[in-house]
Amino acid sequence: QKMKTETHRFIRHQYAWFRLTDEKIHWFDIEKQSDDDIEKELAGFLKSD
């Protein structure tokens, strides 16, 4: 029960820290994008900075 409570608390904090509507955050859909595609996108982002 303690693990369930702590996990729920952690998830609530994540929702507070990372708003799904924050335009500064790019979310990856790991069910629709391959690991290679995500890696390429991240590499491109890091090179552009």
Buried (B, 14 or more C-beta within 10 A) or exposed (E): EEEEEEEEEEEEEEEEEEEEEEEEEEEEEEEEEEEEEEEEEEEEEEEEE
